[in-house]
């Protein structure tokens, strides 16, 4: 349908801080810190700075899965980064992730601290550090990593594309919503065809490919993202729905999804996590201070 309000791009683009929808107050065209703010540090070697967006959930699920497998070295402190308040632009956070996006992880277990940013990189780092959830046989490893990187490349169309224009843009625009709806449904079809031939995304075994993909595409078909399940008719992707429901029942996934969550029912939120007992006490006493 022709748009009566045709936009003509200027010769040189300039930043308009008032134009950008729900997240306009934190979006900007430059990098680097905006203020001095040191990051807190707990007692465990692994220090996570995050929020329970789909990308953040990947890492907390991974850590909870490692702990469920008996790796005590995966104990971690999870600190809340409130992106709508700009915590990700504090000087301490930018030192860990110069891209100013959650999640970001510091590993103090060795002789030299290691920073890891980008959720896929964190999953790979932890899988290799503990020797699990990433196949070692070459063909299986290649398959797993191919799907991991498929997710990393595809999810921006779901989140920054479809999610932004469908749920967060200042006004509903037919062209971008149609364009990104088409792409998201194509991605769901890719995943559905894969899961028709294998139990998990990477093959017969549960791996970091599932941990990366479930918070985005599993969340979408389970009605946890953008209130868009009916709009996208996600129930037609029966194999994705089967897979999403199976993974949603894993205890480590249930716990991981709670960590750094500040939305939804209070019982589903664990704003910060510093030891396993926090789940039992439902630690609203461990909230990050309101700066």
C-alpha positions, 0 to 999 in steps of 0.5 A: 500500500502506498504511504502518503507520508513518504520520507525523503532522507536528508543529504546528511543524517543527523541524530534526533534524540526525540525520535526512536520510540520506547528506548529513545532515551538510551539510543545514541550514535556514539560509543563510550561511557557517559558517566563514571560508575564502578561495577560491583564485585561479589565473592565468586570468580564469575561476575555477570552484569546483565538483565533478563532480556533474551540475550541475558537469559542465555547466560543465566540459563547456561550458568544454571545448567553448569551448576546442575551438572555439578560444576561448582566453579560455575557459581556466579554473582549476577548484578542487575544492569538497568538498561533503561536507566543507562547503567550500560554506559557507566565507565565500569560496564564499558570497560567490560563491554565496549559495545555497551550491551548486556550481558557482560561477564568477568572471569577472575578464576585465573591469573589474569581477569578475562572479560567476555561480551556478546552472548554467543561468545560467553556461551562458547567460553563457558562451554569450553571452560567446563568442557560440556554442552558443546560437542568435541567431535568435529562434525557435531561441533560444526553443526552446533556452532553453525546453529549458534551463529544462525541464532546470533545472525537471525535474532536481530531481525526478530528483536531489533526488526520485528519487535521494535516496529511491532511493539516499541516504535512510536507508531505502527508502520505497515511496511517494516512490520510486514517486512520483518514479520515475513522474515521472522516467519521464515526463520521460524520455518527454518527452525521448524524444519530443523526440529522436525529431524532432530530433538534439539537444534544442534542434533540429538543432544542439548547444547549451547545452540538450544540455550542461545535459541530458546530465549528468543524463538522459544519465548516467541512461540510460548507467548513471552515476547512482544505479545505477538504469538497470535499475530505471527500464528506461531502454533503452526510451527509444531516442532518449534512448539514441542521443543520450546515446551520441553526446554521450558520445563528444565529446572535450570531454565526455570531458574535462569529465566528468573535471574535479573528479571524485573518484569512480570509476576513478582514470583518470577523475579530474582533481581540479583543472584549471589548464591543458590539459596537466593531462589529459595528466599525469593530475594527481593532483599537483594535488589540493586540500589536505586541510583 
